[in-house]
Amino acid sequence: MLFFDNFTKKAEILFTACRCYSLPISFMSWIIPFIFALKNRADIYYGLLSLLGILILHMAANLFDDVIDYIREKSAIDKGLKDKFNFQEGKCKYIFNGDLTIKNAFILCLILFILSFIIGVFFIYKCGFELLWIIILTAILCLLYPVLGSKGFGEVLIAIIFSPLLYLGVYFVMTGDVSVKLLILSISTGFLTVAILHNHMLLDYKFDEKNRKITLCTISGNQFNAYILLFVFVIMAYFNLFIFFFMRKIGIVYLIPVFSLPLAVKLLKEMKKHISNCNSENSFLYKFMLAQTLHTVFTLLLCVSIILDKM
């Protein structure tokens, strides 16, 4: 029982430190190229192994972001530039609670990066050096996230990692090839990935503005401009499909995700109320989850499109 209690405690700390609640985004991004590859003489086992590598890398990047932010805040305090840590609620909580030291957090981060690196090397050995540039670029962007994220480019950076790069990598290890149609689909999911993150930042706009945190929202100047950006990101996910449909690059079956449009409208209405300071019965979590639900439903409908297209 003692071992089980310790294991449960450590698992809980790992879950919190690596922000495992965000891993469904990785899974939903992976499922599209996985299904797309299945009808093209794909290697299912390589596809599943790629998912493991993606989840590990996502956890490593999340933890690395916390480690860098903690070190940056600690350095500012030591230099007398700040008198206390100023994080959003819950960030680095496991460090402040004494569950994990910054040294151990860094070691855990390093272990996760090494594990994902080993999986990447295995794929390069098995699938060819053409995969190397995708892995290197993804790794560089993950490492640069704490820096570029603090400059307001975090949302776009994550969209690039979780859409075109992830799609290309998964499809290539499963088939040894690339697909233009898959890249077209990645544009739409990329816009929705940006929308999820931008929506979260919009919910935190006042906190970020007060603490002079640079995000795509604060760069836009005010909440209304940030809302317009959210509107553009959401609409472009659908507009992209129509553009390539009329260009005859994808079939009409790929317009099935349009059935998720009512969710998109609901999200935009909720966020319009939010920035207008209207009384809303819906909580912060509800608005945050609404954006994730939109991404999930859009992705699942896109999977249906792929399955029907391949039949």
C-alpha positions in Angstrom: 0.0 0.0 0.0 2.9 2.3 0.8 4.3 1.8 -2.7 0.9 2.4 -4.3 0.5 5.6 -2.2 3.9 6.9 -3.3 3.3 5.9 -6.9 -0.1 7.7 -6.9 1.5 10.8 -5.4 4.3 10.9 -7.9 1.9 10.3 -10.8 -0.2 13.2 -9.5 2.8 15.5 -9.4 3.9 14.4 -12.9 0.4 15.1 -14.2 0.4 18.6 -12.7 4.0 19.5 -13.6 3.7 18.4 -17.2 0.2 19.8 -17.6 -1.1 16.5 -18.8 -4.6 17.9 -19.0 -3.4 19.5 -22.3 -2.4 16.2 -23.9 -5.8 15.6 -25.6 -4.7 18.4 -28.0 -1.8 16.3 -29.0 -4.0 13.2 -29.4 -6.6 15.1 -31.5 -3.8 16.5 -33.7 -2.3 13.0 -34.2 -5.5 11.2 -35.0 -6.0 13.0 -38.3 -2.7 12.0 -40.0 -3.0 8.5 -38.4 -6.4 7.8 -40.0 -5.3 9.5 -43.2 -2.3 7.1 -43.4 -4.3 3.9 -42.6 -5.6 3.6 -46.2 -2.1 4.1 -47.7 -0.3 0.9 -46.7 0.6 2.5 -43.3 2.5 0.9 -40.5 0.1 1.1 -37.5 2.8 0.3 -35.0 4.9 3.2 -36.1 1.8 5.4 -35.9 1.2 4.3 -32.3 4.9 4.8 -31.4 4.8 8.3 -33.0 1.9 9.1 -30.6 4.0 8.1 -27.6 6.8 10.3 -28.8 4.4 13.2 -29.4 2.9 12.9 -25.9 6.3 12.7 -24.2 7.6 15.7 -26.2 4.5 17.7 -25.3 5.0 16.9 -21.6 8.7 17.9 -21.8 7.9 21.2 -23.6 5.2 22.0 -20.9 7.6 21.3 -18.1 10.5 23.2 -19.8 8.2 26.2 -20.1 7.6 26.2 -16.3 11.3 25.7 -15.5 12.4 28.6 -17.7 9.6 30.9 -16.4 10.5 30.0 -12.7 14.2 30.7 -13.4 13.4 34.0 -15.1 11.1 35.1 -12.2 13.7 34.0 -9.6 16.4 35.9 -11.4 14.3 39.1 -11.5 13.6 38.8 -7.7 17.3 38.2 -6.9 18.2 41.3 -8.9 15.7 43.3 -7.1 13.5 43.9 -10.1 10.6 42.2 -8.5 9.7 41.5 -4.9 7.7 38.3 -5.4 6.7 35.6 -7.9 3.8 36.7 -10.1 2.4 33.7 -11.9 -1.1 32.9 -13.1 -3.0 30.7 -10.6 -1.6 27.2 -10.5 1.6 27.8 -12.5 4.6 26.1 -10.9 2.4 25.2 -7.9 4.2 21.9 -7.5 7.5 23.8 -6.9 6.0 26.2 -4.4 4.3 23.3 -2.6 7.6 21.5 -2.3 6.5 18.5 -4.3 9.3 19.0 -6.8 12.5 21.1 -6.6 13.5 23.2 -9.6 16.5 20.9 -10.0 14.4 17.8 -10.1 12.0 19.5 -12.5 14.9 20.2 -14.8 16.1 16.6 -14.5 12.6 15.2 -15.3 12.4 17.6 -18.2 15.7 16.4 -19.5 14.7 12.7 -19.2 11.5 13.4 -21.2 13.4 15.2 -23.9 15.9 12.3 -24.1 13.1 9.7 -24.4 11.4 11.7 -27.2 14.9 12.1 -28.9 15.5 8.3 -28.7 12.1 7.7 -30.5 13.0 10.3 -33.1 16.4 8.6 -33.7 14.7 5.3 -34.1 12.3 6.7 -36.8 15.2 8.4 -38.6 17.0 5.0 -38.7 13.9 3.1 -39.9 12.3 5.7 -42.2 15.2 7.7 -43.6 17.0 11.0 -43.1 14.2 12.9 -44.9 12.5 12.8 -41.5 15.4 14.6 -39.8 14.5 18.1 -40.8 11.0 17.7 -39.4 12.3 16.4 -36.0 15.1 19.1 -35.8 12.7 21.9 -36.6 10.1 20.6 -34.1 12.7 20.3 -31.4 14.0 23.8 -32.0 10.6 25.3 -31.9 9.8 23.4 -28.6 13.0 24.7 -27.1 12.4 28.3 -28.3 8.8 28.3 -27.0 9.6 29.9 -23.6 11.4 32.7 -25.4 9.2 33.3 -28.4 6.1 32.7 -26.2 7.1 35.6 -24.0 7.3 37.8 -27.2 3.7 37.0 -28.2 4.4 34.3 -30.8 3.5 31.3 -28.6 0.1 30.6 -30.1 1.4 30.6 -33.7 4.4 28.5 -32.7 2.3 25.8 -31.2 0.0 25.8 -34.2 2.9 25.1 -36.5 4.2 22.3 -34.3 0.8 20.6 -33.8 -0.5 20.9 -37.3 1.8 20.9 -40.4 4.9 19.5 -38.7 3.1 16.9 -36.6 1.0 15.9 -39.6 4.0 15.6 -41.9 6.0 13.6 -39.3 3.2 11.1 -38.4 2.2 10.5 -42.0 5.8 10.0 -43.1 6.8 7.5 -40.4 3.7 5.5 -41.3 3.9 5.6 -45.1 7.3 7.0 -46.0 5.6 9.7 -48.1 4.1 13.2 -47.8 0.6 14.3 -48.7 -0.4 17.8 -50.1 -4.1 17.1 -49.1 -3.1 16.4 -45.5 -1.1 19.7 -45.4 -4.3 21.5 -46.6 -6.3 19.9 -43.8 -3.5 20.9 -41.3 -4.1 24.6 -42.1 -7.7 24.4 -40.8 -6.8 22.5 -37.6 -3.8 24.9 -37.2 -6.2 27.9 -37.1 -8.4 26.2 -34.5 -5.3 25.3 -32.4 -4.3 29.0 -32.4 -8.0 29.8 -31.6 -7.9 27.6 -28.4 -4.8 29.3 -27.1 -5.8 32.7 -28.1 -9.2 32.2 -26.4 -7.4 31.2 -23.2 -5.2 34.3 -23.4 -8.3 36.5 -24.0 -9.9 35.1 -20.9 -6.7 36.1 -19.0 -6.4 39.4 -20.8 -6.8 41.7 -17.7 -4.3 39.6 -15.7 -1.8 39.6 -18.5 -2.2 43.4 -19.2 -1.8 44.2 -15.5 1.4 42.2 -15.3 2.7 43.4 -18.7 2.7 39.9 -20.1 3.2 40.0 -23.9 0.7 37.8 -25.7 -1.0 37.9 -29.1 -4.0 39.4 -27.2 -2.1 42.2 -25.5 -0.1 43.0 -28.7 -3.5 43.6 -30.4 -4.0 46.6 -28.1 -7.4 45.9 -26.4 -9.9 43.1 -25.8 -12.0 44.0 -28.8 -9.1 43.7 -31.2 -8.1 40.4 -29.6 -11.7 39.2 -30.1 -11.6 40.1 -33.7 -8.4 38.0 -34.0 -10.2 35.1 -32.4 -13.1 35.6 -34.9 -10.6 35.5 -37.8 -8.9 32.4 -36.5 -12.1 30.5 -36.1 -13.7 31.5 -39.4 -10.5 30.8 -41.4 -10.6 27.2 -40.3 -13.8 26.8 -42.2 -12.9 29.3 -45.0 -9.7 27.3 -45.8 -11.8 24.2 -46.5 -14.1 26.1 -48.9 -11.2 27.7 -50.7 -9.5 24.4 -51.4 -12.8 22.7 -52.3 -13.5 25.4 -54.9 -10.0 24.9 -56.1 -10.8 21.2 -56.5 -7.9 20.2 -54.2 -10.3 18.4 -51.8 -13.7 16.8 -52.3 -17.1 17.9 -51.0 -16.8 15.3 -48.2 -14.2 17.5 -46.5 -16.9 20.1 -45.9 -18.4 17.8 -43.2 -16.6 19.7 -40.4 -18.8 22.7 -41.3 -21.5 21.0 -39.1 -19.4 22.1 -36.1 -20.1 25.7 -37.0 -22.9 26.1 -34.4 -20.3 25.4 -31.7 -18.0 28.1 -33.3 -20.9 30.6 -33.2 -21.6 29.7 -29.6 -18.0 30.2 -28.6 -17.8 33.6 -30.4 -21.0 34.8 -28.7 -19.8 33.7 -25.3 -16.5 35.6 -25.8 -18.3 38.6 -27.1 -20.2 38.7 -23.8 -17.0 38.2 -21.9 -15.2 41.2 -23.4 -18.4 43.3 -23.1 -18.4 42.6 -19.3 -22.0 41.3 -19.6 -23.3 39.2 -16.8 -22.8 35.6 -17.8 -23.8 32.5 -15.9 -21.0 30.5 -17.6 -17.6 30.2 -15.9 -14.1 30.7 -17.1 -13.7 26.9 -17.3 -16.9 26.6 -19.4 -15.6 29.2 -22.0 -12.1 27.5 -22.0 -13.6 24.1 -22.5 -16.0 25.4 -25.2 -13.0 26.2 -27.4 -11.4 22.8 -26.8 -14.8 21.1 -27.6 -15.0 23.0 -30.9 -11.5 21.8 -31.8 -12.4 18.2 -30.8 -15.7 18.1 -32.7 -14.1 19.7 -35.8 -11.3 17.1 -35.7 -13.6 14.2 -35.3 -15.8 15.4 -38.2 -12.6 15.8 -40.3 -11.8 12.2 -39.4 -15.2 11.2 -40.7 -14.4 13.1 -43.9 -11.2 11.2 -44.3 -12.8 7.8 -43.8 -15.6 8.5 -46.2 -13.2 9.9 -48.8 -11.1 6.7 -48.6 -14.1 4.3 -49.0 
